[in-house]
Amino acid sequence: MRGLRCAVMTVLLAVCGLASAPALAESLNGSSQHLMMKLVAESDHPKAGAPLTIALATTPETGWHGYWRNPGDAGFPATFDWTLPPGAKAGEPEWPVPTTLLIAGLMNYVYEAPYAPLVTIQVPAGLAVGTKFPVRLKTSYLVCSATICVPEEKALSLDLTIGDGAPSQAAAFAGWRQAIPKPLDAGATYAASNGTMRIAVPFPASAKIDKAYFFPVTTGAIENGAAQTVTRDGDRLTITTKVAANAKTGGPIEGVLRIGDGQGLGVKATPGAVAEAAGGDATSASGESLWLTALIAFAGAVLGGLILNIMPCVFPILSLKALSLARGGASEKDARGEALAYTAGVVLVCLGLGGAILALRAGGSAVGWAFQLQHPGAIVALLLLSTAIAFNLAGLFEVPTPRFAGESGASGAFATGALAAFIATPCTGPFMGAALGAALVLPWPAALAVFGGLGIGLSLPFLAIGFIPSWRRWLPKPGAWMETFRHILSVPMFLTAIALGWVLGRQTGVDTLTLALVAVLAVGAVLWIGGSRQRKGKSFGVVAQVLLLVVFVGSAVLISRAPPVAAKTATAGDEAFTEAKLASLRAEKRPVFVYFTADWCLTCKVNEKAAIDTTGVRDAFAKHKVAALIGDWTDGDPVMGRFIQAHNRAGVPLYLYYAPGAAEPTVLPQVLTPGLLKGLGA
């Protein structure tokens, strides 16, 4: 009876549309506005031989809705008829997570807000740059309001030109991809008995879920309009609902599990044992687990921040700040005041960066820790800042305000703390990756607490020196040696500046690096002139400070507009990471080592030099036939960013090992050793 009712409803909806001749005529000639559509290419100049993603950007008229790939109990799915240049091929559409619409007991899966199915088109190889690449689409679909349904048909076109494949709609596609369900790596199972369907989905107990609902892609498996009960038991989530009438079970059931507004996971469940859902307050248990995860992540962030103090860009600033207390003979009250001010500067910067990351990710961007280093303008600002600090430590000049490293006073301590936190962002140390990755799935207050914990860890040494008098007594007595030590500390800062210059050159090319070096020389000249004035008893000069500001801002703006260099190729014989390449290697039952890196990541480069690119490790990989893939995230590729995010990491480094036949990868430590890597595949 229910199947008959669904069929009758669909026919009646179509008849209602046919009865409205003006609406039908309007739709067939392409002028209907019930669903406003346009084709949008991720790149206006697709690259020959590479995939091109096309979005069908759709906006329903107010009060109307379009349908998902499985329309539910009524309606019909859209059809796509592509006309492409010879050799080009369009894949199946990827649909965003829909919403539910229940009418008279019939469940519909619809879109009432703007949405965009994504289609990947394989551009044929061998096309010359400048070749026209026209894309044509004829689509038929059903659009409905609360009182009427209208079948519509549209012809859409897009004229592209073969080029370098550079993205032209990166921000829009990042948002659209955010709404596409992410594939669930782990396998789900289902069991049907006595008219009840239970689907067990692996889902971390620490991960947040909201408005959970299972949308079936496989039709005829579950009763669409039946209520769904979702329970959590540790790392398992169970959906309980009714089996569809006359359902034929035994094969896989595919669907989408909604985990939040516009967020979902692609699920493929196979027949298997599914335990009865555990009783009790699952939400309460999940909440306890959530806050336990937050506490562990906070502790990891504190420990990771503490380790950051030994990094070459932070250690000189911390050392001078600590010695300034010994040199100045500060009272207990002043020492504690400076320690608190330094901590406040560090924590506020970490909270600011964490808040920016959370806000950008909420807007659909796949950013992570040190996201600003993916932009050349931020690199050049850090480069000039590091150079200025290095010149200061070398004795070229002194700047009385703001009070940077080595100056006393609460305002100087606050500025020094803020500087230390900002300049430490290229670094990711042990414990930080897991902690910041966990922050991305926590509620925003807990996530900000984790970023604050990073700041607390970074400020702990100076906080301890300020509050523990015996620690200050261990510091060396002031003397002439401090000036020599200060000059020695300029060396790691100069090395930091050189490293940032190398990153900038890798990102934007030699021409832009040359411009940055000119800016460095300009900064050096201004500082030398100001330092000469100071040695003669004169002030640094307002004009000099204005010139410094102009050089900083002007260089950052000019360099941020520089075009990126061509995509870098993998080193050491490793292949560049793509999800398709990874899937291909896993299908061959090959062991696979995947490492994600960036030119600005110090930990990454140390691991590559000391472990990954060593002769012993490479010989072991060859012996055990371990394939190595490198994911270069220097330029912030959003696709790679989403893959990193899926493994609960906020940035790089990330090291994954896929054993042959394993359902999920093993996440390796952030500090690698040759011995650990040699054992892979054995």
Secondary structure, 3 states (H helix, E strand, C coil): CHHHHHHHHHHHHHHHHHHCHHHHHHHHCCCCCCEEEEEEECCCCCCCCCEEEEEEEEEECCCCEEEEEEEECCCCCCEEEEECCCCCEECCCECCCCEEEEECCEEEEEECCCECCEEEEECCCCCCCCCEEEEEEEEEEEEECCCCEEEEEEEEEEEEECCCCCCCCHHHHHHHHHCCCEECCCCEEEEEECCEEEEEEECCCCCCCCCCEEEECCCCCECCCCCCEEEEECCEEEEEEEECCCCCCCCCEEEEEEEECCEEEEEEEEECCCCCCCCCCHHHHHHHHHHHHHHHHHHHHHHHHHHHCCCCCCHHHHHHHHHHHHHHCCCHHHHHHHHHHHHHHHHHHHHHHHHHHHHHHHCCCCCCCCHHHHCHHHHHHHHHHHHHHHHHHCCCCCCCCCCCCCCCCHHHHHHHHHHHHHHCCCCCCCCHHHHHHHHCCCCHHHHHHHHHHHHHHHHHHHHHHHHCHHHHHHCCCCCCHHHHHHHHHHHHHHHHHHHHHHHHHHHHCHHHHHHHHHHHHHHHHHHHHHHHHHHCCCCCCHHHHHHHHHHHHHHHHHHHCCCCCCCCCCCCCCEECCHHHHHHHHHCCCCEEEEEECCCCHHHHHHHHHHHCCHHHHHHHHHHCCEEEEEECCCCCHHHHHHHHHCCCCCCCEEEEECCCCCCCEECCCCCCHHHHHCCCC
